[in-house]
Amino acid sequence: MNGKNSNSNFLMEENNSGTPLVLIVDDMPKNLQILGNYLRKEGYKVEFAIDGESALDWIKRVDFDLVLLDVMMPGIDGFEVCRTIKRDPIKQKIPVIFLTAKVDTESILNGFELGAVDYVFKPFNKKELIARVRTQIELKKGRDAIANNLKEIGHKNKLITYSIQYAQTIQTALMKAFQNASGLFADQFFLFLPRDIVSGDFYWIYKMNSKILVGVFDCTGHGIPGAFMSILGVTLLKETVLSEKITEPPLILNRLREKIINALGQEGNFQEVRDGMDGTIISYDPENMKIVFAGAYNPIYIISKNEIHEFTGDKMPLSFYPKMANFSGTDIDVRKGDIIYMFTDGYADQFGGDNEIKKFRRRRFRELLFEIHGEPLNIQQQILSDTFNTWKGKEEQVDDIIVIGLEL
C-alpha cells in the first residue's frame, strides 16, 4: 500500500480523466482498507499512505482532489503533513479532512488553524463521512472551474489588450502622419488624454500651400467604437482636403458631414446608427494673419492682448441632423503672439472636486486658460494636466480629452 511503489505518471494521466482522486493517510492498514472500499464504491479513485513521509511523497508527485489525514502517526504526524501542504503555493489548494481519534478542543482548533476544511472523529459514520468527502470534492471542483475560467479570461484579456494596444499604435501613426506642427507655429502644446487605450478624439494638422489647417474632433463614444470612428474621420478628412482639394473650413465640414452620413448609411430613420462627431477646424494664413474658423457644436478660444475671445460653432453635428444647413465660417484677424485653444468637451465634462462631485464645466476651463496664458506653452500643458488630475481625484475619467494650444 505504500505509494512509493506506484506509477505516478500513470496516476496523473488517469487523474486527468475527471474522476476524483483521494489520498488516504493512516498508519492502520485496516482503516485504509475500509475507507478505500467506501470511497471506491462511490466512484472515487483512491491511493494510500501509511505514514506522513509517504503522504508527502505522494502529494509532491500527484495532484489529489482530497486528502483524508490521520493525526497520530509515527514520524511525521498529520498536523505536520497538513502544515507542509499548506506551505506549498501549488499544493496548498488541496482540501484536507482530518479523520482522527483526537477529539480534544485544542487538537480540533489546531487542525482548522493549519488549514483543514473539516475534522471528523473516529469511529466515523459511513454516510456522514461520504457526505463530507463529496461536499469538499464538489467545492474543489467549483474552485478549480472558477480558477480555470479566470485563467482563460486572463489569457483572453491579454490577447484583447495586446490587440487594442496594437490598434493604438496604428491610430497614433495615422494621426502623426498629419499632425506635425513643427515649424508651423511659434510654439504649441498637445494635451491628449484618452479615457481608454484608444481614443475617439483626434486632432489633425496639415499645411496646404500657404495655409495651415488644424482640426480637433470628438467622435461618438470612446474606446474601440470611438477609435473606429476617429480612423473613419481621419480618412474622410484626408480625402476631402488632400484628394478633393477642399480647404475652406465650412466647406470641409459640409463635405465631411456628407461623407459620414453616406459611410454610415444615415437616412434619418429611428433605428439607424446615430454615430457621428463634433469638432472644429481652422485655416490659418500666416502671411496675412487671418484665420477662418468653422465648428460643429464646439467653440475655440483666442487670447489676444490679454483678452479672451470665444468663437462658437454651428449647433449641429457632423452626422445626420433633423435641421441641417451649411456650416458657417468666421473670418478672424489675428496678431503675432496670439494663442489659439482648440479642444473637445472631455476636460470640461470631467466629474470631480473636493467637497462635492460636479463637472469642471466650460466656464472654469475658460478661466483656467486665461489665468495661465502668460506661461510658456509647455508649462501650460503641465498645469492643465495637473489641474485635471487634481480635479478628477479618485473619480474615473469620463471621456477622451484633447486640448491644443497654438501660439501664432
Residue pairs with C-beta under 8 A, 6 or more apart in sequence:
1 29
1 32
1 48
1 49
1 50
2 48
2 49
2 50
2 54
3 23
3 47
3 48
3 49
3 54
3 55
3 57
3 58
4 54
4 57
6 47
8 61
8 62
11 21
11 47
11 62
12 61
12 62
12 63
14 21
14 45
15 21
15 45
15 62
15 63
15 65
19 43
19 44
19 45
20 43
20 44
20 45
20 65
20 66
20 137
20 141
21 44
21 45
21 46
21 47
21 62
21 63
21 64
21 65
22 39
22 44
22 45
22 46
22 47
22 64
22 65
22 66
22 67
22 68
22 133
22 137
23 46
23 47
23 48
23 49
23 55
23 58
23 59
23 62
23 64
23 66
23 67
23 68
24 31
24 32
24 35
24 36
24 39
24 46
24 47
24 48
24 49
24 68
25 48
25 49
25 50
25 51
25 52
25 54
25 55
25 67
25 68
25 69
25 70
25 73
25 78
25 81
26 32
26 35
26 48
26 50
26 68
26 70
26 73
26 99
27 50
27 51
27 70
27 72
27 73
27 74
28 70
29 50
31 70
32 48
32 50
35 46
35 68
35 99
36 46
36 48
38 126
38 129
38 130
39 46
39 130
39 133
40 46
42 130
42 133
42 134
44 133
44 137
47 58
47 62
47 64
49 55
49 57
49 58
51 73
51 74
51 75
51 76
52 73
52 75
52 76
52 77
52 78
52 80
52 81
53 75
53 76
55 67
55 69
55 76
55 81
56 76
56 81
56 84
56 85
58 64
59 67
59 85
59 91
59 94
60 91
63 94
64 94
65 94
65 95
65 137
65 140
65 141
66 94
66 95
66 96
66 97
66 133
66 136
66 137
66 140
67 85
67 94
67 95
67 96
67 97
68 97
68 99
68 133
69 78
69 81
69 82
69 96
69 97
69 98
69 99
69 100
69 116
70 78
70 98
70 99
70 100
71 77
71 78
71 79
71 98
71 100
71 102
71 107
71 111
72 78
72 100
72 101
72 102
78 98
78 100
79 110
79 111
79 114
82 96
82 98
82 111
82 114
82 115
82 116
83 114
83 115
85 91
85 92
85 94
85 96
85 115
86 92
86 96
86 114
86 115
92 115
93 140
93 143
94 140
95 117
95 118
95 136
95 137
95 139
95 140
96 115
96 116
96 117
97 116
97 117
97 118
97 119
97 120
97 132
97 133
97 136
98 111
98 116
98 118
98 119
98 120
99 120
99 122
99 124
99 129
100 107
100 119
100 120
100 121
100 122
101 121
101 122
102 108
103 121
108 119
111 119
112 119
117 136
117 139
118 132
118 136
120 128
120 129
120 132
161 197
164 196
164 197
164 198
164 224
165 197
167 197
167 198
167 224
167 227
168 197
168 198
168 227
170 231
171 198
171 199
171 202
171 227
171 230
171 231
174 231
174 234
175 202
175 203
175 204
175 234
178 204
178 205
178 206
178 234
178 238
179 190
179 203
179 204
179 205
180 205
181 188
181 190
181 205
181 214
181 406
184 205
184 207
184 212
185 212
185 406
185 407
185 408
186 336
186 337
186 407
186 408
187 376
187 377
187 406
187 407
188 377
188 404
188 405
188 406
188 407
189 377
189 378
189 380
189 381
189 403
189 404
189 405
190 203
190 381
190 402
190 404
191 381
191 384
191 385
191 401
191 402
191 403
191 404
192 199
192 201
192 203
192 401
192 402
193 346
193 385
193 388
193 397
193 400
193 401
193 402
194 201
194 222
194 400
194 401
195 222
195 223
195 346
195 397
195 398
195 399
195 400
195 401
196 222
196 223
196 224
196 400
197 223
198 223
198 224
198 226
198 227
199 222
199 226
199 227
199 230
199 400
200 218
200 219
200 220
200 221
200 222
200 223
200 225
200 226
200 227
200 229
200 230
200 400
201 216
201 217
201 218
201 219
201 222
201 226
201 230
201 344
201 346
201 400
201 401
201 402
202 216
202 217
202 219
202 230
202 233
202 234
202 402
203 214
203 215
203 216
203 217
203 342
203 402
203 404
204 213
204 214
204 215
204 216
204 217
204 234
204 237
205 212
205 213
205 214
205 215
206 212
206 213
206 241
206 242
207 213
208 241
208 247
209 247
210 285
210 286
210 287
211 247
211 283
211 284
211 285
212 283
212 284
212 286
213 241
213 247
213 249
213 252
213 281
213 282
213 283
213 284
214 281
214 282
214 284
214 340
214 342
214 404
214 406
215 237
215 252
215 279
215 280
215 281
215 282
216 279
216 280
216 281
216 298
216 342
216 343
216 344
216 402
216 404
217 230
217 233
217 237
217 277
217 278
217 279
217 280
217 318
217 344
218 277
218 278
218 279
218 298
218 344
218 345
218 346
218 400
218 402
219 226
219 229
219 230
219 233
219 275
219 276
219 277
220 226
220 229
220 274
220 275
220 276
220 277
220 319
221 229
221 275
222 399
222 400
225 275
226 400
229 275
229 276
229 277
232 260
232 263
233 256
233 260
233 277
236 256
236 259
236 260
236 263
237 252
237 256
239 259
240 246
240 252
240 255
240 256
240 259
241 247
241 252
244 255
246 252
246 255
247 283
248 283
248 292
248 329
249 281
249 282
249 283
249 292
249 293
249 294
249 327
249 329
250 292
250 294
250 326
250 327
250 328
250 329
252 281
252 294
253 279
253 281
253 294
253 295
253 296
253 318
253 327
254 326
254 327
256 318
257 276
257 296
257 317
257 318
257 319
257 324
257 327
260 266
260 276
260 277
260 318
260 319
261 319
261 320
264 272
264 273
264 275
264 276
264 319
265 272
265 273
266 272
266 273
266 274
266 276
266 319
266 320
267 320
268 320
268 322
272 320
274 319
274 320
275 319
276 317
276 318
276 319
276 320
277 296
277 317
277 318
277 319
278 296
278 297
278 298
278 313
278 317
278 318
278 344
278 345
279 295
279 296
279 297
279 298
279 318
279 344
280 293
280 294
280 295
280 296
280 298
280 299
280 300
280 313
280 342
281 293
281 294
281 295
282 291
282 292
282 293
282 294
282 300
282 340
282 342
283 291
283 292
284 290
284 291
284 334
284 408
285 291
286 408
289 333
289 334
289 335
289 336
289 408
290 331
290 332
290 333
290 334
291 302
291 331
291 332
291 334
291 340
292 329
292 330
292 331
292 332
293 300
293 311
293 313
293 329
293 330
293 332
294 313
294 314
294 327
294 328
294 329
294 330
295 311
295 312
295 313
295 314
295 327
296 313
296 314
296 316
296 317
296 318
296 327
297 313
297 314
297 315
297 316
297 317
298 313
298 342
298 343
298 344
298 345
299 310
299 311
299 312
299 313
300 310
300 311
300 340
300 341
300 342
300 343
301 308
301 309
301 310
301 311
301 340
301 341
301 366
301 369
302 308
302 309
302 311
302 332
302 334
302 338
302 339
302 340
302 341
303 309
303 338
303 339
303 341
303 369
303 370
303 373
304 334
304 335
304 337
304 338
305 335
308 366
308 369
308 370
308 373
310 366
311 330
311 332
313 327
314 325
314 327
314 328
316 323
316 324
316 325
316 327
334 340
334 408
335 408
336 408
337 407
337 408
338 407
338 408
339 373
339 377
339 405
339 406
339 407
339 408
340 404
340 405
340 406
340 408
341 369
341 403
341 404
341 405
341 406
342 402
342 403
342 404
342 406
343 365
343 401
343 402
343 403
343 404
344 399
344 400
344 401
344 402
345 362
345 399
346 397
346 398
346 399
346 400
346 401
346 402
347 360
347 365
347 384
347 388
347 401
347 403
348 359
348 360
348 361
348 362
348 364
348 365
349 359
349 360
349 398
349 399
350 359
350 360
350 388
350 391
350 392
350 395
350 397
350 398
350 399
350 401
351 357
351 358
351 359
351 392
351 395
351 398
352 358
352 360
352 390
352 391
352 392
352 393
352 395
353 391
353 393
354 393
357 395
360 388
360 391
368 383
368 384
368 387
369 380
372 379
372 380
372 383
372 384
373 380
375 383
377 405
377 407
380 405
381 403
381 405
384 403
388 401
